Structure formats: C-alpha cells, structure tokens
Amino acid sequence: MKIEPSMTLEDIFGPELVFNPRVSFQGMGWVPSDVNMDDFRTGALLPIAGDMPLVCNGRTVTDETLGLFEKAGITPASNLLVYDSEESFYSLLDKLKSSPLKKVLNQPVPETEVPEEKYWIDKDVFSYLNNKANLGEFVPHEHRPKRIVVTPSEAGSVKDEWGLPFVMKAGTDLPNGGGFDVFFCHTDGDFAEALENLEDSESIVIEEIVDIKKNYCIQFAKMHDGKIIYLGAGEQITTDSGEYKGNWISNAEEPPDEAIALGKSIMEKACELGYEGVAGFDILLSEDGRVVCIDLNFRLNGSTPALLLKDSIFESYNTQDMMYKTWKIDSEWDDFHSVCKNMIETGTLIPLAIYHPDDESNPGMKPFINGILIGESRDDILKKEQYLAEKGWN
C-alpha cells in the first residue's frame, strides 16, 4: 500500500526554490525556541515535499525512521539538505546564500540567516499578512468577531468598557503562531498577566470569546501557475485555553459553503498583494449561527501534510475519519519503535514525522512523532489514542 500526496510542495511552489522550515536557533518573536522540537518539525514536510529541496535535521531521517515510513507506505522526499547541529545548520545557510535559489519559509528569520532578497515573496508582505492586527483588512465585518486594535496603554480602557471575559493577542510583524501570543482573560489576574506579556507588542488585538460550535482550519494554495486551489479543512482540536492539539479530518463532512467561500475570498485578497504558497484560516461556526474568522496563517499549517495525503489515505483504508496529532513520547526509543511498528502493521497509524534522539550526543532525550490515527469511527480512534497515552504517548 502506497500513500501519496494529491500534490507536492514542488507542484505548489514550482522549481528553483528551497524550503527551509526551521525557525532560527536564535529565537525570534513569539515562537518559543526548543532546539529538539524545532529540529523535529523540519521532518514534517518529508511526505509531501516531492522533488523540492528541503532542509531537515538528520535525526528525522535515520535508517530506523525511514524504515517506519516505508512500512507505512510513505515515500519521504529525497532531495534533502541535511544538518545535524547548529553549526552545520548555519554552514548550510551560508552555502545557500550563494545559491540562486530563493527560500520558502514558515516564519521570518533574522536578516543574517536569510537576506530579504532571498525570500520567495516580499518579506514585508509575508510579515504583514501574519500580523493579527491586520485581519480586518482581509475579513469582511460580518465575519469578524467583535474586536479592536489598541496600544498596550489603551487596553485598560477597553477592559473598563467591555468588561471580562475577552481574548488578547499580539499585533506584531514578528514571528507568531501556535497560540503563544494569545491570552484568554476571564479574571482581573488573567488580564494583568496578559498585559504584562504583551506590554512590548506594537499593538494588542482584543476580541470577544466566541462560543464555538465547530472550529476549522480551512486551507488553500496559490499555485506557481497562478491558480488558487482549495486543499480541504481540518476540524481543530484545542484546549479550553486555545492551545492547538491536532485535527479531525473527515471524508464525509466539509465545512459549510459559506465558510469555504470566506476562506477563498481572504486568499484572493492576500494573493493580490503578492502572496504565493499555502495558507490556513481559523474559521469558526458559532453557537449563535455566525461564520467567524479569528486568525490568518499564511504558511504551511500543522495539518497541511495530512490534508495533502487524505485522499490517498481514505482510498486505502475503509474509514471516514482520521485524527492528526503530535505526540511527545515518555519512553525510550526501542519501546516507542515497537509500539509504532505494531500500530503501523495493524493499519492504525501512519507516521508523518519522527524524531529519533541521538543517545550519544543527547542522552535521556525522548522521541517525538506526528502522524495520523485511523479507526472505524471517531470513538474507535479515541480509544486508540487512549491506548497510546497508556504507552507514554502524550
């Protein structure tokens, strides 16, 4: 059984580009630096890159890791630019600076790492599109939550006028995402803590907390030939505090046409400014019947590989639902490998990225994995998720 993407990153972006998914080792903006997790995330695009040159960490493409992919029917990208340390990463970047190939990135990085002229699109446009303060430029009023953009010094006046609860977000051109710049304020203490965290932000977005019925990440691609393609949607799994935990992806249920049309209109406006590539928009169905967009992510999203692989997976497995998730493993590699291999062989798990720790250079480091759980129903998948939790997959 072979699992193949409906389109590859090379199909989307075209030739003469390199994809570097690694954030800066130096840390930048609201994306926290976690060396091992950041290295692991470079493996996320292996199943979908195609022939596009891809920067990745060597611990995501060890022989044992590649063996698990092969067992699952995944053919990882082969045009790899592999680094194994901070030093070798920056050595690789130095070599790429002299290359005519421009770079596709998921987040802006310091000028010393990738010069502005080496971005695949205008860097200022890239930053502008991902600044939460600018959402109103792309989303019609009737599809926005109640929101206001203020300076940090003005936030207290909004609190007095609105009352609690509400959510506060950083309005910034700096790298952001993953909910690290989002703060839910239910109490005066929550507000004080949020304001302290956001005091140096260029602006603060204050929004109503929407009563959510469904929460989708609806994704599109602007192809290198100019076409805009709908990639699909993942129903987002989040905690009460808004932390992203994964996605349900269904073969039987799509977001309503109104939500998909909203996403396409946002994408069209962004492309008029020069955006090319993949974007995902957090669009909610509220309990009071609204279709509300709360965030714009002009980059590959966590569930993008799963969406590009979903048609092949649903054709190969007798199921209507799957769960995409990332796990931190609380067990040693051999135990993890045994469980992973068994889940693949029983047709329950499709790994998309695996981090194989180096015991010599990093003793005690545990594996990471993201992948797709498959079952007869969502309840069946949740039981499998619980089984993995009992095995130390958290």
Secondary structure, 3 states (H helix, E strand, C coil): CCECCCCCHHHHHCCCEEEECCCCCCCECCECCCHHHHHHHCCCCCCCCCCCCEEEEHHHCCHHHHHHHHHHCECCCCCEEEECCHHHHHHHHHHHHCCCCEEEECCCCCCCCCCHHHECCCHHHHHHHCCHHHHHHCCCHHHCCCEEEECHHHHHHHHHHHCCCEEEEEECCCCCCCCCCEEEECCHHHHHHHHHHHCCCCEEEEECCCCEEEEEEEEEEECCCCCEEEEEEEEEEECCCCCEEEEEEECCCCCCHHHHHHHHHHHHHHHHCCCCEEEEEEEEEECCCCEEEEEEECCCCCCHHHHHHHHHHHHHCCCCEEEEEEEEECCCHHHHHHHHHHHHHCCCEEEEEEECCCCCCCCCCCCEEEEEEECCCHHHHHHHHHHHHHCCEC
